[in-house]
Structure formats: C-alpha cells, structure tokens
Amino acid sequence: MIKKYMALFLTLIMIITITACGKDVSSISGKSASAENGVINLDGVTVSFGENSVPDGESAILKIIKGTDIEAENGLSSELYELILTEAYTEPVKISLPVPKDYIGAEGESLLVGLGVECEYDSGYAGTEYFYFPADVVDGVAVANFVPAELFEAPLYMGAGKGTAAPSNIKTSISLKCGLFTNVCYFEDGGHFKLY
C-alpha cells in the first residue's frame, strides 16, 4: 500500500516539476496586447508606430514582465514592459505611460522613459543596457519618442570589467524592455550633486 502511494506521490511531483519548468516566469500578469491600426494599448500604456508600416496582430506585442533588482535600483516607477517587434522600425515610435500617482515633480525630479536592449559583452556576460529618454509630462501622461533601429545600432559599453557589447541578435524578432524611471538630482553642501 505504501509503495502505491509513494509511486502516486512521485508521479505527482514529476508532473508539477515539468509544468513549472514550462512556465514563462518573467511574465507577471500574463497581460499583453498586440498592434491594431498602428497602435498598441495596454492598461493605459500606448505605443504608436507613426509612419512605420506595422501590420495588425503579432508583428508588435507589448506585455507586462517582472522587473529585476537592477531596474528597481535604477528608479523604475512603473510596471516593466517588453515590446516585441518583428523588425527594427526606422521611423519614430511614441510611447506614452501613465505618470505614477506618487510622482510630484519636485525640484530636481524628472521622469525618464527607459528602453532596455538585451546584449552580450566581449567578456561573455549577457545583460540589459538601458537608454533613457526625458519624458514630456502632460495631463498625467509621460511621453517619449524613439527610433527602434537606432537603439540596436548604438554603441554599448559596460565598463572595463565587461568590455564593449553588441545587441543580441534574435532571428525572428527584437525585444525592448520599457518602463518609466524616476530621476532625482540635487546639490549637497559644497556644490556636489547626487543623481538617483
């Protein structure tokens, strides 16, 4: 009788393990949206492709993902999103994100739209390199424009320990991490400044 229950228990553990290994743990809510008429809308976040020719459907997808400690330490103040594109568009793209409720816009405080490119460094280290764009804040919405193709052509450098980097080449699509980051700069006694 014990052998029967032990076999059943082990089978159950194997099924749970196999199921857990197949899950995408980077996604928090599973929420995603795809392009429709050149625009993606997801929970108040809008990505408008402007003059780029973007077919409806799976050619452009925005989904909520889980941020890491790196994003939190760099001032992530919104959800973190992944923008998946089937090509690196060459015309400006506009991203609009709701301003966080606790953002007051105090002196020295600003919002930046961070766009992260997955890359591999000369040392073999793989990571995400962020480009930050000042956001124009109007009526509770932070807006920034960028050209996807330019992000994947920009030089990347992580410092002496990691060396130079090149964006990871993905054969079927490109991926950008997107989020709203709070930036605070203030002067201390003696004129030194701190940037957060």
NORZI-V703775 format. One line per field, one symbol per residue. ss: DSSP state (~ for helix, > for strand, _ for the rest). psi: psi as a letter, one per 30 degrees, with the letter a starting at -180 (. if undefined). burial: b if it has 24 or more other C-alpha atoms within 12 Angstrom, else e. A space follows every 10 residues. Layout:
ss = ???
psi = ???
burial = ???
This chain:
ss = _~~~~~~~~~ ~~~~~~~~~~ ~_____>>>> >>>>>>__>> >>__>>>>__ ______>>>> >>>>>___~~ ~~~__>___> >>>>>_____ __>>>>>>__ ________>> >>>>>>>>>> >____>>>>> >>>>_>>>__ >>>>>>_~~~ ~____>>___ ___>>>>___ ___>>>>>>> >>>>>>>_~~ ~_>>>_
psi = eeeeeeeeee eeeeeeeeee ffkjffkdff klllkjhgkk kjhfkkjkgb fkjjllbgfk kklklkllee eefggkgalk lkjkkfljkf lkkkkkkkkk egkfhlkfkl kkkkjkkklk leffkkakkk kkkkkkjkhg kkklkljeee effkkkkfle efallkkkjk efllkkkklk kkkkklklkg fklkk.
burial = eeeeeeeeee eeeeeeeeee eeeeeeeeee ebbbbeebbb bbeebbbbbe ebbbeeeebb bbbbbbbeee beebbbbbbb bbbbbbbbbe eebbbbbbbb eebeeeeeeb bbbbbbbbbb beeeeebbbb bbbebbbeee bbbbbbbbee bbeeebbeee eeeebbbbee eeebbbbbbb bbbeeeeeee eeeeee
